[in-house]
Amino acid sequence: MGGPRQRAVLALLLSARGEVVPVDRMIHDAWRGEAPPRAIASLQAYVSHLRRLLEPARERRAPARR
């Protein structure tokens, strides 16, 4: 399921129960306020990886169902 930050992102999204989680909150929580300069790119990679794990049969660029 990935490293500690990816698991932290997953936990944050699960605890939000379908609500939108702002990027700045995700970055703050995942890096505990010590975000690196490329935190947004890393966060996008974590979310992309999670999507592939949760919907392995989904076509590239197709809308997510989860």
PyMOL Python script that loads the backbone (N, CA, C, O; Angstrom):
from pymol import cmd

cmd.read_pdbstr("""\
ATOM      1  N   MET A   1       0.828  -1.196   0.000  1.00  0.00           N
ATOM      2  CA  MET A   1       0.000   0.000   0.000  1.00  0.00           C
ATOM      3  C   MET A   1       0.864   1.248   0.000  1.00  0.00           C
ATOM      4  O   MET A   1       0.330   2.348   0.146  1.00  0.00           O
ATOM      5  N   GLY A   2       2.136   1.130  -0.153  1.00  0.00           N
ATOM      6  CA  GLY A   2       2.989   2.299  -0.209  1.00  0.00           C
ATOM      7  C   GLY A   2       3.618   2.624   1.129  1.00  0.00           C
ATOM      8  O   GLY A   2       3.433   1.919   2.121  1.00  0.00           O
ATOM      9  N   GLY A   3       4.367   3.712   1.124  1.00  0.00           N
ATOM     10  CA  GLY A   3       5.083   4.130   2.322  1.00  0.00           C
ATOM     11  C   GLY A   3       4.195   4.869   3.314  1.00  0.00           C
ATOM     12  O   GLY A   3       2.986   4.988   3.112  1.00  0.00           O
ATOM     13  N   PRO A   4       4.806   5.362   4.386  1.00  0.00           N
ATOM     14  CA  PRO A   4       4.033   6.013   5.443  1.00  0.00           C
ATOM     15  C   PRO A   4       3.249   7.243   4.978  1.00  0.00           C
ATOM     16  O   PRO A   4       2.126   7.462   5.431  1.00  0.00           O
ATOM     17  N   ARG A   5       3.816   8.034   4.096  1.00  0.00           N
ATOM     18  CA  ARG A   5       3.085   9.228   3.635  1.00  0.00           C
ATOM     19  C   ARG A   5       1.896   8.844   2.773  1.00  0.00           C
ATOM     20  O   ARG A   5       0.827   9.443   2.887  1.00  0.00           O
ATOM     21  N   GLN A   6       2.071   7.864   1.922  1.00  0.00           N
ATOM     22  CA  GLN A   6       0.944   7.432   1.089  1.00  0.00           C
ATOM     23  C   GLN A   6      -0.156   6.851   1.968  1.00  0.00           C
ATOM     24  O   GLN A   6      -1.338   7.094   1.722  1.00  0.00           O
ATOM     25  N   ARG A   7       0.216   6.095   2.979  1.00  0.00           N
ATOM     26  CA  ARG A   7      -0.788   5.561   3.902  1.00  0.00           C
ATOM     27  C   ARG A   7      -1.457   6.686   4.687  1.00  0.00           C
ATOM     28  O   ARG A   7      -2.648   6.609   4.988  1.00  0.00           O
ATOM     29  N   ALA A   8      -0.700   7.728   5.019  1.00  0.00           N
ATOM     30  CA  ALA A   8      -1.284   8.881   5.717  1.00  0.00           C
ATOM     31  C   ALA A   8      -2.306   9.590   4.829  1.00  0.00           C
ATOM     32  O   ALA A   8      -3.358  10.016   5.306  1.00  0.00           O
ATOM     33  N   VAL A   9      -1.999   9.715   3.546  1.00  0.00           N
ATOM     34  CA  VAL A   9      -2.939  10.329   2.602  1.00  0.00           C
ATOM     35  C   VAL A   9      -4.201   9.478   2.505  1.00  0.00           C
ATOM     36  O   VAL A   9      -5.309  10.013   2.517  1.00  0.00           O
ATOM     37  N   LEU A  10      -4.046   8.172   2.411  1.00  0.00           N
ATOM     38  CA  LEU A  10      -5.206   7.277   2.351  1.00  0.00           C
ATOM     39  C   LEU A  10      -6.045   7.409   3.623  1.00  0.00           C
ATOM     40  O   LEU A  10      -7.270   7.507   3.548  1.00  0.00           O
ATOM     41  N   ALA A  11      -5.401   7.412   4.776  1.00  0.00           N
ATOM     42  CA  ALA A  11      -6.134   7.540   6.042  1.00  0.00           C
ATOM     43  C   ALA A  11      -6.893   8.859   6.109  1.00  0.00           C
ATOM     44  O   ALA A  11      -8.032   8.899   6.574  1.00  0.00           O
ATOM     45  N   LEU A  12      -6.274   9.926   5.651  1.00  0.00           N
ATOM     46  CA  LEU A  12      -6.937  11.232   5.650  1.00  0.00           C
ATOM     47  C   LEU A  12      -8.165  11.213   4.739  1.00  0.00           C
ATOM     48  O   LEU A  12      -9.224  11.718   5.112  1.00  0.00           O
ATOM     49  N   LEU A  13      -8.026  10.640   3.563  1.00  0.00           N
ATOM     50  CA  LEU A  13      -9.147  10.578   2.632  1.00  0.00           C
ATOM     51  C   LEU A  13     -10.274   9.694   3.176  1.00  0.00           C
ATOM     52  O   LEU A  13     -11.451  10.027   3.038  1.00  0.00           O
ATOM     53  N   LEU A  14      -9.912   8.577   3.789  1.00  0.00           N
ATOM     54  CA  LEU A  14     -10.934   7.703   4.367  1.00  0.00           C
ATOM     55  C   LEU A  14     -11.660   8.381   5.526  1.00  0.00           C
ATOM     56  O   LEU A  14     -12.874   8.237   5.672  1.00  0.00           O
ATOM     57  N   SER A  15     -10.924   9.112   6.338  1.00  0.00           N
ATOM     58  CA  SER A  15     -11.555   9.768   7.482  1.00  0.00           C
ATOM     59  C   SER A  15     -12.446  10.927   7.048  1.00  0.00           C
ATOM     60  O   SER A  15     -13.328  11.342   7.800  1.00  0.00           O
ATOM     61  N   ALA A  16     -12.228  11.454   5.848  1.00  0.00           N
ATOM     62  CA  ALA A  16     -13.056  12.549   5.328  1.00  0.00           C
ATOM     63  C   ALA A  16     -14.416  12.037   4.855  1.00  0.00           C
ATOM     64  O   ALA A  16     -15.332  12.831   4.642  1.00  0.00           O
ATOM     65  N   ARG A  17     -14.556  10.726   4.688  1.00  0.00           N
ATOM     66  CA  ARG A  17     -15.831  10.085   4.325  1.00  0.00           C
ATOM     67  C   ARG A  17     -16.512  10.695   3.099  1.00  0.00           C
ATOM     68  O   ARG A  17     -17.698  11.022   3.128  1.00  0.00           O
ATOM     69  N   GLY A  18     -15.741  10.839   2.029  1.00  0.00           N
ATOM     70  CA  GLY A  18     -16.317  11.322   0.780  1.00  0.00           C
ATOM     71  C   GLY A  18     -16.316  12.832   0.609  1.00  0.00           C
ATOM     72  O   GLY A  18     -16.679  13.326  -0.459  1.00  0.00           O
ATOM     73  N   GLU A  19     -15.921  13.570   1.619  1.00  0.00           N
ATOM     74  CA  GLU A  19     -15.848  15.025   1.520  1.00  0.00           C
ATOM     75  C   GLU A  19     -14.556  15.432   0.814  1.00  0.00           C
ATOM     76  O   GLU A  19     -13.579  14.683   0.823  1.00  0.00           O
ATOM     77  N   VAL A  20     -14.551  16.590   0.217  1.00  0.00           N
ATOM     78  CA  VAL A  20     -13.352  17.119  -0.430  1.00  0.00           C
ATOM     79  C   VAL A  20     -12.337  17.507   0.642  1.00  0.00           C
ATOM     80  O   VAL A  20     -12.679  18.173   1.620  1.00  0.00           O
ATOM     81  N   VAL A  21     -11.094  17.088   0.452  1.00  0.00           N
ATOM     82  CA  VAL A  21     -10.019  17.452   1.372  1.00  0.00           C
ATOM     83  C   VAL A  21      -9.095  18.409   0.625  1.00  0.00           C
ATOM     84  O   VAL A  21      -8.528  18.032  -0.400  1.00  0.00           O
ATOM     85  N   PRO A  22      -8.931  19.641   1.115  1.00  0.00           N
ATOM     86  CA  PRO A  22      -8.071  20.606   0.426  1.00  0.00           C
ATOM     87  C   PRO A  22      -6.612  20.124   0.359  1.00  0.00           C
ATOM     88  O   PRO A  22      -6.107  19.475   1.276  1.00  0.00           O
ATOM     89  N   VAL A  23      -5.971  20.457  -0.735  1.00  0.00           N
ATOM     90  CA  VAL A  23      -4.582  20.042  -0.953  1.00  0.00           C
ATOM     91  C   VAL A  23      -3.686  20.538   0.176  1.00  0.00           C
ATOM     92  O   VAL A  23      -2.832  19.790   0.653  1.00  0.00           O
ATOM     93  N   ASP A  24      -3.862  21.774   0.610  1.00  0.00           N
ATOM     94  CA  ASP A  24      -2.987  22.302   1.656  1.00  0.00           C
ATOM     95  C   ASP A  24      -3.130  21.513   2.957  1.00  0.00           C
ATOM     96  O   ASP A  24      -2.150  21.326   3.677  1.00  0.00           O
ATOM     97  N   ARG A  25      -4.329  21.055   3.259  1.00  0.00           N
ATOM     98  CA  ARG A  25      -4.521  20.225   4.458  1.00  0.00           C
ATOM     99  C   ARG A  25      -3.837  18.876   4.299  1.00  0.00           C
ATOM    100  O   ARG A  25      -3.208  18.378   5.232  1.00  0.00           O
ATOM    101  N   MET A  26      -3.963  18.280   3.101  1.00  0.00           N
ATOM    102  CA  MET A  26      -3.329  16.983   2.861  1.00  0.00           C
ATOM    103  C   MET A  26      -1.814  17.096   3.000  1.00  0.00           C
ATOM    104  O   MET A  26      -1.172  16.233   3.598  1.00  0.00           O
ATOM    105  N   ILE A  27      -1.251  18.164   2.444  1.00  0.00           N
ATOM    106  CA  ILE A  27       0.195  18.375   2.531  1.00  0.00           C
ATOM    107  C   ILE A  27       0.603  18.598   3.980  1.00  0.00           C
ATOM    108  O   ILE A  27       1.577  18.009   4.449  1.00  0.00           O
ATOM    109  N   HIS A  28      -0.132  19.440   4.685  1.00  0.00           N
ATOM    110  CA  HIS A  28       0.198  19.716   6.084  1.00  0.00           C
ATOM    111  C   HIS A  28       0.154  18.440   6.919  1.00  0.00           C
ATOM    112  O   HIS A  28       1.054  18.193   7.722  1.00  0.00           O
ATOM    113  N   ASP A  29      -0.887  17.629   6.736  1.00  0.00           N
ATOM    114  CA  ASP A  29      -1.019  16.401   7.514  1.00  0.00           C
ATOM    115  C   ASP A  29       0.026  15.351   7.132  1.00  0.00           C
ATOM    116  O   ASP A  29       0.584  14.688   8.006  1.00  0.00           O
ATOM    117  N   ALA A  30       0.291  15.198   5.846  1.00  0.00           N
ATOM    118  CA  ALA A  30       1.225  14.164   5.391  1.00  0.00           C
ATOM    119  C   ALA A  30       2.665  14.476   5.784  1.00  0.00           C
ATOM    120  O   ALA A  30       3.436  13.570   6.100  1.00  0.00           O
ATOM    121  N   TRP A  31       3.026  15.758   5.764  1.00  0.00           N
ATOM    122  CA  TRP A  31       4.396  16.148   6.082  1.00  0.00           C
ATOM    123  C   TRP A  31       4.519  16.822   7.449  1.00  0.00           C
ATOM    124  O   TRP A  31       5.583  17.325   7.811  1.00  0.00           O
ATOM    125  N   ARG A  32       3.423  16.824   8.199  1.00  0.00           N
ATOM    126  CA  ARG A  32       3.407  17.407   9.544  1.00  0.00           C
ATOM    127  C   ARG A  32       3.962  18.827   9.561  1.00  0.00           C
ATOM    128  O   ARG A  32       4.742  19.196  10.439  1.00  0.00           O
ATOM    129  N   GLY A  33       3.543  19.615   8.572  1.00  0.00           N
ATOM    130  CA  GLY A  33       3.930  21.018   8.521  1.00  0.00           C
ATOM    131  C   GLY A  33       5.317  21.289   7.969  1.00  0.00           C
ATOM    132  O   GLY A  33       5.723  22.448   7.893  1.00  0.00           O
ATOM    133  N   GLU A  34       6.060  20.256   7.581  1.00  0.00           N
ATOM    134  CA  GLU A  34       7.434  20.401   7.076  1.00  0.00           C
ATOM    135  C   GLU A  34       7.500  19.958   5.609  1.00  0.00           C
ATOM    136  O   GLU A  34       8.327  19.118   5.252  1.00  0.00           O
ATOM    137  N   ALA A  35       6.652  20.508   4.780  1.00  0.00           N
ATOM    138  CA  ALA A  35       6.540  20.054   3.387  1.00  0.00           C
ATOM    139  C   ALA A  35       7.756  20.462   2.559  1.00  0.00           C
ATOM    140  O   ALA A  35       8.261  21.578   2.685  1.00  0.00           O
ATOM    141  N   PRO A  36       8.222  19.537   1.706  1.00  0.00           N
ATOM    142  CA  PRO A  36       9.319  19.866   0.789  1.00  0.00           C
ATOM    143  C   PRO A  36       8.795  20.709  -0.373  1.00  0.00           C
ATOM    144  O   PRO A  36       7.583  20.826  -0.557  1.00  0.00           O
ATOM    145  N   PRO A  37       9.703  21.296  -1.156  1.00  0.00           N
ATOM    146  CA  PRO A  37       9.269  22.146  -2.284  1.00  0.00           C
ATOM    147  C   PRO A  37       8.380  21.421  -3.298  1.00  0.00           C
ATOM    148  O   PRO A  37       7.517  22.054  -3.907  1.00  0.00           O
ATOM    149  N   ARG A  38       8.564  20.134  -3.491  1.00  0.00           N
ATOM    150  CA  ARG A  38       7.774  19.390  -4.488  1.00  0.00           C
ATOM    151  C   ARG A  38       6.669  18.562  -3.835  1.00  0.00           C
ATOM    152  O   ARG A  38       6.319  17.492  -4.333  1.00  0.00           O
ATOM    153  N   ALA A  39       6.124  19.046  -2.733  1.00  0.00           N
ATOM    154  CA  ALA A  39       5.095  18.304  -2.005  1.00  0.00           C
ATOM    155  C   ALA A  39       3.853  18.069  -2.861  1.00  0.00           C
ATOM    156  O   ALA A  39       3.261  16.991  -2.804  1.00  0.00           O
ATOM    157  N   ILE A  40       3.456  19.054  -3.647  1.00  0.00           N
ATOM    158  CA  ILE A  40       2.256  18.890  -4.481  1.00  0.00           C
ATOM    159  C   ILE A  40       2.456  17.770  -5.501  1.00  0.00           C
ATOM    160  O   ILE A  40       1.564  16.948  -5.705  1.00  0.00           O
ATOM    161  N   ALA A  41       3.618  17.738  -6.136  1.00  0.00           N
ATOM    162  CA  ALA A  41       3.892  16.675  -7.112  1.00  0.00           C
ATOM    163  C   ALA A  41       3.899  15.307  -6.431  1.00  0.00           C
ATOM    164  O   ALA A  41       3.375  14.336  -6.978  1.00  0.00           O
ATOM    165  N   SER A  42       4.488  15.230  -5.247  1.00  0.00           N
ATOM    166  CA  SER A  42       4.502  13.964  -4.510  1.00  0.00           C
ATOM    167  C   SER A  42       3.086  13.548  -4.137  1.00  0.00           C
ATOM    168  O   SER A  42       2.729  12.377  -4.266  1.00  0.00           O
ATOM    169  N   LEU A  43       2.286  14.488  -3.679  1.00  0.00           N
ATOM    170  CA  LEU A  43       0.904  14.196  -3.313  1.00  0.00           C
ATOM    171  C   LEU A  43       0.122  13.686  -4.521  1.00  0.00           C
ATOM    172  O   LEU A  43      -0.648  12.733  -4.401  1.00  0.00           O
ATOM    173  N   GLN A  44       0.310  14.305  -5.672  1.00  0.00           N
ATOM    174  CA  GLN A  44      -0.357  13.848  -6.887  1.00  0.00           C
ATOM    175  C   GLN A  44       0.048  12.416  -7.232  1.00  0.00           C
ATOM    176  O   GLN A  44      -0.782  11.618  -7.667  1.00  0.00           O
ATOM    177  N   ALA A  45       1.316  12.098  -7.038  1.00  0.00           N
ATOM    178  CA  ALA A  45       1.786  10.734  -7.301  1.00  0.00           C
ATOM    179  C   ALA A  45       1.152   9.747  -6.326  1.00  0.00           C
ATOM    180  O   ALA A  45       0.754   8.654  -6.729  1.00  0.00           O
ATOM    181  N   TYR A  46       1.052  10.119  -5.044  1.00  0.00           N
ATOM    182  CA  TYR A  46       0.416   9.236  -4.065  1.00  0.00           C
ATOM    183  C   TYR A  46      -1.036   8.956  -4.439  1.00  0.00           C
ATOM    184  O   TYR A  46      -1.482   7.810  -4.396  1.00  0.00           O
ATOM    185  N   VAL A  47      -1.767   9.994  -4.803  1.00  0.00           N
ATOM    186  CA  VAL A  47      -3.181   9.839  -5.153  1.00  0.00           C
ATOM    187  C   VAL A  47      -3.317   8.992  -6.416  1.00  0.00           C
ATOM    188  O   VAL A  47      -4.198   8.136  -6.500  1.00  0.00           O
ATOM    189  N   SER A  48      -2.457   9.226  -7.384  1.00  0.00           N
ATOM    190  CA  SER A  48      -2.488   8.442  -8.616  1.00  0.00           C
ATOM    191  C   SER A  48      -2.241   6.956  -8.321  1.00  0.00           C
ATOM    192  O   SER A  48      -2.925   6.087  -8.862  1.00  0.00           O
ATOM    193  N   HIS A  49      -1.277   6.683  -7.475  1.00  0.00           N
ATOM    194  CA  HIS A  49      -0.979   5.295  -7.113  1.00  0.00           C
ATOM    195  C   HIS A  49      -2.160   4.657  -6.376  1.00  0.00           C
ATOM    196  O   HIS A  49      -2.510   3.505  -6.633  1.00  0.00           O
ATOM    197  N   LEU A  50      -2.757   5.399  -5.476  1.00  0.00           N
ATOM    198  CA  LEU A  50      -3.924   4.879  -4.761  1.00  0.00           C
ATOM    199  C   LEU A  50      -5.067   4.578  -5.723  1.00  0.00           C
ATOM    200  O   LEU A  50      -5.754   3.567  -5.579  1.00  0.00           O
ATOM    201  N   ARG A  51      -5.271   5.455  -6.703  1.00  0.00           N
ATOM    202  CA  ARG A  51      -6.337   5.205  -7.685  1.00  0.00           C
ATOM    203  C   ARG A  51      -6.082   3.925  -8.458  1.00  0.00           C
ATOM    204  O   ARG A  51      -7.004   3.146  -8.699  1.00  0.00           O
ATOM    205  N   ARG A  52      -4.831   3.704  -8.849  1.00  0.00           N
ATOM    206  CA  ARG A  52      -4.500   2.474  -9.583  1.00  0.00           C
ATOM    207  C   ARG A  52      -4.734   1.241  -8.715  1.00  0.00           C
ATOM    208  O   ARG A  52      -5.190   0.210  -9.211  1.00  0.00           O
ATOM    209  N   LEU A  53      -4.423   1.342  -7.421  1.00  0.00           N
ATOM    210  CA  LEU A  53      -4.648   0.213  -6.519  1.00  0.00           C
ATOM    211  C   LEU A  53      -6.134  -0.064  -6.306  1.00  0.00           C
ATOM    212  O   LEU A  53      -6.555  -1.220  -6.257  1.00  0.00           O
ATOM    213  N   LEU A  54      -6.925   1.001  -6.179  1.00  0.00           N
ATOM    214  CA  LEU A  54      -8.345   0.848  -5.871  1.00  0.00           C
ATOM    215  C   LEU A  54      -9.190   0.497  -7.091  1.00  0.00           C
ATOM    216  O   LEU A  54     -10.236  -0.138  -6.959  1.00  0.00           O
ATOM    217  N   GLU A  55      -8.746   0.904  -8.271  1.00  0.00           N
ATOM    218  CA  GLU A  55      -9.481   0.613  -9.507  1.00  0.00           C
ATOM    219  C   GLU A  55      -8.513   0.129 -10.589  1.00  0.00           C
ATOM    220  O   GLU A  55      -8.264   0.845 -11.560  1.00  0.00           O
ATOM    221  N   PRO A  56      -7.969  -1.072 -10.431  1.00  0.00           N
ATOM    222  CA  PRO A  56      -6.944  -1.536 -11.374  1.00  0.00           C
ATOM    223  C   PRO A  56      -7.441  -1.697 -12.814  1.00  0.00           C
ATOM    224  O   PRO A  56      -6.638  -1.626 -13.744  1.00  0.00           O
ATOM    225  N   ALA A  57      -8.726  -1.908 -13.016  1.00  0.00           N
ATOM    226  CA  ALA A  57      -9.249  -2.121 -14.370  1.00  0.00           C
ATOM    227  C   ALA A  57      -9.673  -0.817 -15.056  1.00  0.00           C
ATOM    228  O   ALA A  57     -10.055  -0.831 -16.226  1.00  0.00           O
ATOM    229  N   ARG A  58      -9.609   0.298 -14.341  1.00  0.00           N
ATOM    230  CA  ARG A  58     -10.051   1.577 -14.923  1.00  0.00           C
ATOM    231  C   ARG A  58      -9.098   2.010 -16.038  1.00  0.00           C
ATOM    232  O   ARG A  58      -7.878   1.952 -15.885  1.00  0.00           O
ATOM    233  N   GLU A  59      -9.663   2.435 -17.137  1.00  0.00           N
ATOM    234  CA  GLU A  59      -8.874   2.927 -18.268  1.00  0.00           C
ATOM    235  C   GLU A  59      -8.160   4.217 -17.861  1.00  0.00           C
ATOM    236  O   GLU A  59      -8.660   4.966 -17.022  1.00  0.00           O
ATOM    237  N   ARG A  60      -6.996   4.476 -18.453  1.00  0.00           N
ATOM    238  CA  ARG A  60      -6.296   5.729 -18.185  1.00  0.00           C
ATOM    239  C   ARG A  60      -7.183   6.912 -18.555  1.00  0.00           C
ATOM    240  O   ARG A  60      -7.849   6.915 -19.590  1.00  0.00           O
ATOM    241  N   ARG A  61      -7.173   7.904 -17.692  1.00  0.00           N
ATOM    242  CA  ARG A  61      -7.919   9.149 -17.863  1.00  0.00           C
ATOM    243  C   ARG A  61      -9.445   9.002 -17.808  1.00  0.00           C
ATOM    244  O   ARG A  61     -10.179   9.967 -18.026  1.00  0.00           O
ATOM    245  N   ALA A  62      -9.904   7.798 -17.518  1.00  0.00           N
ATOM    246  CA  ALA A  62     -11.351   7.601 -17.338  1.00  0.00           C
ATOM    247  C   ALA A  62     -11.733   8.156 -15.965  1.00  0.00           C
ATOM    248  O   ALA A  62     -10.920   8.118 -15.042  1.00  0.00           O
ATOM    249  N   PRO A  63     -12.938   8.663 -15.818  1.00  0.00           N
ATOM    250  CA  PRO A  63     -13.358   9.180 -14.510  1.00  0.00           C
ATOM    251  C   PRO A  63     -13.299   8.087 -13.435  1.00  0.00           C
ATOM    252  O   PRO A  63     -13.652   6.934 -13.684  1.00  0.00           O
ATOM    253  N   ALA A  64     -12.854   8.463 -12.262  1.00  0.00           N
ATOM    254  CA  ALA A  64     -12.796   7.521 -11.143  1.00  0.00           C
ATOM    255  C   ALA A  64     -14.215   7.259 -10.640  1.00  0.00           C
ATOM    256  O   ALA A  64     -15.079   8.134 -10.690  1.00  0.00           O
ATOM    257  N   ARG A  65     -14.431   6.053 -10.162  1.00  0.00           N
ATOM    258  CA  ARG A  65     -15.740   5.704  -9.602  1.00  0.00           C
ATOM    259  C   ARG A  65     -15.681   5.623  -8.089  1.00  0.00           C
ATOM    260  O   ARG A  65     -16.723   5.543  -7.439  1.00  0.00           O
ATOM    261  N   ARG A  66     -14.511   5.641  -7.524  1.00  0.00           N
ATOM    262  CA  ARG A  66     -14.362   5.569  -6.066  1.00  0.00           C
ATOM    263  C   ARG A  66     -13.776   6.840  -5.545  1.00  0.00           C
ATOM    264  O   ARG A  66     -13.572   6.977  -4.338  1.00  0.00           O
TER     265      ARG A  66
END
""", "prot")
cmd.dss("prot")
cmd.show_as("cartoon", "prot")
cmd.util.cbc("prot")
cmd.orient("prot")
